[in-house]
Amino acid sequence: MRVPYELFVGLRYTRAKRRNHFISFISLVSMLGIALGVAALIVVLSVMNGFQREVRSRILSVASHVQITGPNNELRDWRSVADRAARLPHVVAAAPFVNGQGLLANGDAVRGALVRGIVPDLESRVAQLAAKTFSGALSALAPGEFGIVLGADLARALRVFPGDQVTLIVPQGLVTPAGVIPRLKQFRVVGIFEVGFFEYDNGLALIHLQDAQRLYRLGEAVSGVRLKLDDLFQARAVGREIVQALGPNLYVSDWTRSHANFFRAVQIEKTMMFIILTLIVAVAAFNMVSTLVMAVTDKQADIAILRTLGATPSSIMQIFVVQGAIIGVIGTALGVAGGIALALNIDIVVPALERLLHIQFLSKDVYLINELPSELQRSDVIAISTVSLALGFLATLYPSWRAARVRPAEALRYE
């Protein structure tokens, strides 16, 4: 099988040792620049994907896929609502809940918290809190016993452990001749959970649904119903179906709306980081332009000889396109290999750096998560590789066009 001479000469120029070592150095820098940019893009986008996955999984271990609430935070006929919602497509479980604000006190330690009343058996079907409870058990919540399960950071701030007593102060006070007196109730800590999400670990307390109804004077009403779906990405469609089926008097929200700021911010950051880090590849591509321009100048005599032997301008152009494309392909390949290797081992590399430097990159009380996750996606690798190869190809066009315009007589005049 005959190899086109343009490809053969282009490969020969790439392998040959140049008289001008500076051109070889610039070629190496361009190749390494492309590799660095591609690797950085793959690692950063993988970390963004992992961050989005971790935040979503940790939020949904406490929050629900879809939430139905009534006006004034009261839903009286909640059993009928739950039954009708459970019959809709994609809905696999439903659980009632009561939400309220409160102050938790233990001695001189006082912390504000979101108090959620749940039925443990039903709650375990729509959330993963039972699996996140590492001390005690969620099932220990029983009606009338006034047990409470606290987030790990909240329990730490209150200095309590399972078996200890805490005082819950609720906003609904008692009106007496002496004024409004806050309502207090002693609760016994029966469990501690940790989901790895600071907002919940530091500010969520769980009690039984009936205790919450009694405490917040709701009677038989609840705040709403939480739903779990077989496909979390169908949440918006299911929400629209619930509104059509149950009427407009209910408020329906899904996880994409209740935590929209988190996911929108991650998506915007991912897009911006892709654009910013693509500039690294673009800078390396500009280096390729200067490399090939100098190579064309260095090879003017060779170009003139090829022209006198019958090579057409398009053939000369193809020779230098091949030379530049090889730099781009090798740089992209090295970057993809390095980026994939680092993205797949980020959970090993980052802890090793933290131990070596004696610092913690992600503090739990500052960031949403305290570890650097990574999720490598094939679509990202393909997109990054395509952009890199396209920039490398575009960088070869001007130098190749300039090589095709070399005039043999002028190039050989002083040879």
N, C-alpha and C positions, 0 to 999 in steps of 0.2 A: 504493500500500500504506500503510495507516494505521499510524502509530506509536503504541503505547500512551502515554497522557498521563503515566503514572508514569515511563516511561523518558524522555520528553521533558523533564519538569520536573526529574528527577534530573540529566540532562545539562546543563540550563540552570543549575542550582545549582552544578554543578562548574565551569562556564566563567565564571560571573558573578564580578565583583569584589566581595568582601565589604566591608561597612562596617568590620568588625573585622579588621584586617590580621593580628592575632595568630593568628586561626583559619587564615588562608591560610599563615602561616609554619609552624604545626603540621602542616598537611596536607602541605606540602612536605617537612618533616622525616620524617613518617611514610612518605612515598613513597620518599625517599632511604634510609631505614632498611631498608625491605623490599628495595630494590634492592641495598644493600650486603650484607645477609644472604644473599640468593639468590646473588649473585656469589661471595661468600666460600665458600658451600657447594659450588658447582659447581667452583671452583678447587681447594679442599682435597680433595674426593672424587676429582677427576681426578688430582691428585698422588698420592693414596693408590693409585689404580688403576695409575698409571704405576710407582710404587715396587714394587708387588706384581709387576707384569709384569717389571720389570727384575731384581728379585731372583730371580724364578723362572727367567728365561732365563739369568742368569749362573750360578746354581747348577746348572742342568741342562746347561750347557755343559761342566761338569766331572763332576758327579754323574750318576747314571743314573736312568731312570724306575723301574725295579725292580731290586733286588739280591738275589741268592741266595747265601747263605754256608753253610758247613758247620760242624759242631761244632768247638770249639777253633780256629776260624779256619782250618780245613783242609777242602778239598773235593777228594777224590781222583779220583772218576770224573766229572770236570767236563765232559768231552766229551759223555758220555751225557746229563748234566743240561742242557747247552746245546742239544743237538739236540732233546730232548723239549720244552724250554721254547720253542724257536723255532717249533715246530709249533702252538703255542697261538694262538687268535685275538688280533689286535692286536699281536703281537710281530713286529717287522721285523728285528731284529738282536740278536746276543748276543756277548759278549766276556769272556774270563777276566781275572782280575786277582789280584795279590798285594798285600796291605796290610801295612806294617810301620813301626815307629818307628825313628828314627835321628837321629844328630847329624852335621851337616855342618860341616866346618872348613876354613878357608883362612887360614893364618897364625894371627893371634890372634883372628880372627873365627869365632865358633862359634854355630850356630843349630840348634834342634830342628826337625824336619820330619816330615811323613807321607810315607813312601816308598811309591810305588805302582808295581808291576811290570805292564807292559801289553804287548800285541802291537800295534804301531802301526796296522797295516792294519785289524785288528778293532776297535781302540779308536775309530778315526775313524768307524765306523758307529754307535756308541752315544753318542758325545760330540763336541763341537766344538772340542776342544783343538788340533787341527791348524790350524784357522782362526785360533786365538788366539795361535799361536806367531809372533812378529814377528821374532825373530832366530834363525837356524838353522832346523831343521825337525824335526818329530816323527818323520818317517820315517828320520832319521839314527840312531835307536836300533836297534842290531843286536846279536844274541846274541853274547856272548863278548867284545865290544869295550868293555863297561862305559862306555857313554855315559850322560849324565844331562841331563834337561831341567828347568830350575828356574823357579819363579814369579818374576815381575819384582822384587818387593820382597825376596824371599829372595836373589836374585842380587845385588841392590844392597847388601843387608846384608853379604853375604860378599865383596863387591867383586870379582866374577868376571864374565867375558865368555865367549862361545863360544870354545872352544879352550883355556881355562884348566883347571887341575886342582883338584878338591876331594876332601877325604877324608871318607868316610862311615864312621861308627862305629855299629855295631848292638849292641843289648842282649845278644844271644846271644854270650857270651864263651867263650874257650877255657880249660878247666880244666888247669892245670899244677901241678907241685910248688910253684911260687912263689905259687900262687893263681889267681884268675880273671883272665884277660887279655882286654880288649875286642878284638873282631874289627874290623879296619880294612881298608878297600879304597879305592884311588884310582879316581876317576871323572873322565872328561873331559866338560866342559860342551859339549853339542852343540846346545843351543837354549834360548830363554827365552820364556815365554808370559805373557800378561796377560789375565785375564778380567774385571778390574774389581771383583773381590770379594776383600776384604782377607784373609779366612781362607785362601783358596787361593793368592793371589799371594804371601803371606808365609810359607806353611807347607807347600807341596806340592812334591815332587820326583818326577819320572817316570824310571824305568829300564826296560829290557827285561824281559819276563816271565821268561825263562830266567836272566838275571842275578839277578833277585830270588829265584827258587827256589833258586839256588845259595847266595846270600848268607844267606838265612834258613833254609837246610837243610830245604826242603820236598820235595825229590825231584821227583816228577812232579805233586805236588798243587799246588793254588792256594788262595787265600783264598775265592774265590767267582766268580760269573758275573754280569755286568751286562747288563741288557736294555734295549732301546729299543722304544717302542711307537709306533704310528701316531696314537694319541690319548693324550696324557699324562694326561688326566683319567679314563682307564680303569685307572689304575695299581692302585687298590685291588681292583677286580674281577679283574684279571689275577693279582694276588697271591694271592687266594683260590683261583683256578683252579689255580695252581702248587702250592699246598699240597695240594689234592685229587688232583692228577695225580702229584706226585713224592713225596708222603708227608710225615709230620710230623717227619722227622729233619733237615730242612733249615730254616734260618732265612730268611724272606722279608720284606723291607722295601721300601717304595716311597718316592718323594720326598715324599709328603705326611706320612709318619711320620718319616723321617730328618731333615727340616727343619720339623717341625710348629710349633716355637716361633716361627719367623719369620712364617709365614703366619697362624697364629692371632693373633699380636700385631698384625699389620697389619689383620686383619679386625676385631679388637676396637677398635683405634684408629680405624678408619674409622667404625664404629658410634657410638663415643663422640663423635667430632668432628661427626658428623651431628646428634646430640642437642644438643651444646653450641652449635653454630652456629645451630641452629634457634631457640635462645633469642633470637638477634638479630632474627630475623623476628617472634618472639612479642612482643618489646619494641616493635617498630615497630607491631605490631597493637594493642597497648595504647595507643599514641599515637593510633591511628585512633579508638579508643573515645573518648578525651578530645576529639579533633577533632570527631567527629560529635555528641557531647553538647553542645559549645559551639555547633555549627552549629544544632542543634535549638533551643537557647535563643535564638539569634539570629534564627531563622526562625519563632518562635512565632506572630507576627501572620499571616505567610503561611500557616502551617498552619491557623490558625483560619478564614481566608478560604476556603481550599480546602474545609474541612469544611462551611462554610455553603453552598458551591456544590454540595455533594452528594458530596464525596470520602469514601470509607469509611476506617475506621482501617487496614484492610489495604492500601489504596492509598497512604496516607501512609507506612506502613511500607516499602512497595516503593520509594518515592521515595528514601528515605535509604539503603536497601540498595543501590540503583543508585549513589548518590553514593559510598558507601564502597567498593563493588566496583570502581569505576573507579580509585580510588586504589590498591587492591590489584593490579589488572590492569596498570596502567601501571608500578608499582614492580616487579612480577614480570617484566614484559617487559624493562625496563631492566636488571634484575639478570641475567636469562638472557642477554641480548645481551652485556653486559659480561663476565660469567663465561665464556661460550664464547670470546669474543675473547681473554681473558687465558689461559685454559686451553690454547688452540691455539698461543699464542705464548710460553708459559712458558720455553721454551728460549732465547728471545731476550731476554726481560725480565730474567730472573735474572742471566745473565752481564753484562748492561749495568749492573745494580745493583752487582754485585761489582766491576766496573771503576770505577764511580763512587765507591763507598765504600771501595775498596781492602781488601776483606775477602773471605773464602771462607766461604760459608754451610755447606757440607758438606765437612768434611775427611775424606779417604779413610781415615786411620788411626783415625778415631773412628766414622764412619758406614759402613754397608754399601756405599753407593755415594757417589760424589763429585759427582754432578750431580742436578738436580731434574727427574725425568721427569714426563710428563703423559699420561694416556690418558682422553679424554673418552668417556663412555658414555651412550648415549641414555636408558637406563633411569634413570640418576641424574638427568639433566636433567628427565625426566618426573616422577619422584618429588618432586624439590625444588619444581618448579612447582606440583604438586598440593598439597603441604603449605602452600606460601606462599598460594595462592589460598584454600585451606580456612581458614587462620588469618585471612586478610583478610575472608572472608565471616562467620566467627564473630564477628569484632570489630564487625560492623555490626548484629548482632541486638539487643543491649541498647539502643543509641541509637535504633534504628528503632522498637523497641517503646515506648520512652519518648515518641517523637514521636507515635505513634498514640494515646497516652493524653492528649494535650493537649486541654483543654476550651476550645472557642471563646469562650465567654462570659468566662472568666477571662483568656484571652490578649488579648482586645480591650478589656478594662475600662479600661486606661489609655492606649489608642491614640488 
